[in-house]
Amino acid sequence: MATKLKVILFDIDGVLVDVSNSYRQAIAQTTEYFTKQKVLPSEIQELKQQTGYNNDWDLTEALIKNKGMEVSKQKIIDKFQELYLGKSGNEGLIENETWLLDKKLIKDLSGKYFLGLVTGRPREEAIIPLKKAGVKKYFKVLIGMEDCEGKGKPNPFGIKLALKKLGLADCVEALYVGDAPDDIRASKNAGIIAIGCMPPKNNSAELRKLMLELGANKVINQVNEIVKVI
C-alpha cells in the first residue's frame, strides 16, 4: 500500500486496548448513576459513529442530555474518573483492560517505522497500559488529550503534531489506525493513509461500511492484521 511508509500512528482505545469493559462501562455507569436509566452498548456506539464525540466525557454528557437530564460537566467528569480509576482502595474499571497488539510485532514494527500514539485519553491514562504491557519504549511520540485542547479528532491537529514532533511535519508517508469514524476523518484531514480497525466485540457491517465511505484505505478486523496493509 505504501512502499515508502515511514510512520505508523495508533489510536489506543479499541485499537491497542480493549476498553469494552473499562471506558465503555464508565460511560454507561456514569450515565446510569445520574439518570437512573439503563444504557445499552448500541446507544454508546451510535454516538461514537457520529462526529465530535472522541472525548468520552463529552459522549457521556450527550447521553445524559439524551435521557432528559442536565448535569454539570465537572460532576460528570468526577464520577466518570472515580469509576474508571477507582477510589478509596476500590479497583477502577481500568483494571478490566487488555492489551491487543502482539508485543513481538510491536518490536518488529519499531525497527522499520516510527511508531506513535494519538489518543483522546489524558496522557497519564495513556501511559498506564503502555507501561503495564511493557511497550512504552517502542513509541517515539505520544499525543494525548492535553495536547489537543479544543482540537480533538476529527481535527487533524493531533496527527500533525505527532508528525511534527517526529521531525516529519510534512510527511504523507504515514498512516493512522483508528476504530471510529472520527479517526478516519482526522487521518484524511491530515492527508495521510487511514486504516480502520474494528473494535473488540463489534463486527458491525454498518461501522465497517461507514469507515470505508469516509475514506479508509482499508478496514482490518483487529490490530494485529496491520501487517496485511503495510
N, C-alpha and C positions, 0 to 999 in steps of 0.2 A: 504493500500500500504506500509506504513512504520510505523509499530506499535510502534517503539521506536523513532519516529521522534522528533527531538529537535529544529530544526531551519527551519524557512521559510524565504527565501530571495526573494525580489521582484525587478524586473526592474521597472522603473517609466513610461517611455513613452510608450503608447499603452497598458499598463497593469493597472497601478493605475490612470493614467491621459489620457484623450482623447486629443491627440495632432494633430488630423487631420486638425484642423483649426488654429494651432499655429506653431509648429516646421515644420510640413509638408508644411504649407503655406510659412513659412520663407525660406525653401529650394527652393520652386517654384519661389517665388517673387524675391529672390536674383539672381537666375539663369536667370530669365527673364529680370531683371534690366541690367545685363551685356551683355546678348546675344541678347536681343530683340526678343527672340523666346519663344513660348508657351511651358510650361512644363506640361505634363499630370501626374496625380497621378500614373498611371501604370509605368511611367519611374522611378519615385522615388522608388516604391515598387520593381521593378526589381533589382535595386542596393541593396536595403535593404535585398533582399534574397540571395545576394552574400556575400562572406566573406570579412571582412576588412572595412565595411562601418558603423560601430557602431557610429562613430562620424559624426554628421550632417554637420559640416564644411567640412570634407573630402568628404562626399557624394555630397555636393553642388559643390565643386571643380571638382569632377569627371563628374558631369552633364554638367558643363560649358565646360570642355575639350571635352566631347562627342559631343557638339554642335559647335566644331571647334574654340574655343577661349582659350586663356591663360590669366589668371588674377592672380595677386599676392594673396597669401593666406591671407595676412593681410587685403587687401581690401575686400575680400570675407567675412572674419570674421566681419569686421567693419559694413558692410551693413547688414549682417545677424542679428547681435546683435541690430542694430538700428531698424530693422523691428520687431524683437521678443520682445525686452524690451521696445521699444518706445523711443522717443527723443523729446526734447523741448516741453514738455507738451502733446505730442501726445501719445495716448494709443498704447501699443505694442500688438502684436498678442498673447502674453502670457495671455491677458485678456479673450481670447476665450476658455481657457482650462477648462475642467470639471473633477471633481474627480469621480472615478468609484467604488472604494471598499467601501461597506457598513460600516459605522462607528461603528455600534454595533458589526459587525462581527470582525472588527479590534480589538476592546476591548476584545472580547471573545478569539480570537486567541492569543492575547498578554498575556493572563492569563495561556495559555497552552504551548506556544512555545516562543523561542527567535525570534523576528521579526527584519529583517534588509533590507537594500536597497543597491543594487549595480547597479549604473547607469552611463551612458556616459555623463550625464549632469554635467556642472560645479556645485560645491557644493552649491553656492549661489542660483542658479536656481532650484536646487533640493529642497532646504528648503522652497522656496516660496509657492508651492502648499500644502506642509505639514502643514505649519502654517495657510494657508487660510482655509484648511479643519479641522484644529484643531486636527490633529492626530500625530504631531511630537513626542509627549511623548511616543507613543507606539512602536516606532522603536529604538532598542538599538544600532544600528550601521548604519552609512551611508558612503558608499564608492562612491566618485564622480570622475569626470574626472581627477582632480588634483592628486588623489591618485594613478593613474594608468598610468602615463606618459609613452607612448610608449608600454603599456601593456594592451590595451583595449581588450574587447571581440573580438574574441573567446579565447584570452589568459585567463586562469583561475585565473590570479593574483588577480583580484578584489574580486572574490568569496572567494579565500583562505585567503585574507587579512581580509575580513569581519569575517570569522570564527575565525581567529587568534585574532582579537580584541574582540570577544565574549569569548575568553578563551577556544575555542574549535578547535584548529588548525588542528587536525587530524580527526575531526568529519565527518563521512559519512552519519550520520542520519539527513541529511539536504536536502532541495530541493530549487530549484531556479525557479521562474516563469518569463518567458520572452515571447515576442511577435515576435521574429526574429530568423532566423536560427543560427546566431552567439550566441544568448543566449543559445540555446540548445548545441551548440559546447562547449561553455565555461563551462556549467554545467557538461557535460560528461568529459571534460578535467580535471575538478576539482574532479571528482569521486563521484559526488552527483546526486540525483534524478533531472531529467529535466522535467519541466511541460511547455508545450507550451500554450500560451494564444492568441486567435485570437484578433487582434487589432480592435478597433471600425471601422465600415464601411468597413470591409474587411472580407468576408466569403469565401475567395478563397480556393477552394479544392486543388489547387496547393501548397499553403503555408502550409496548414494542412498536406498534404502528405509529403512535404519536411521535416517538423519538425519531423514527425514520422520516416522517413527514417534516419534522423540524430541521432535518439536515444531517442527522447522524450518519457517518460514513459506514458504520457497522453497528449492530447491536449484538452483544455477546450474552450468553446465559449466566455466566459467573466470571469473576475477575481473573481466574487462572486461565481462561481462554484468551487472554490478551496476547499470548504467543501466536495465535492464529491470525492476528491482524497487524502485526508489526513486521 
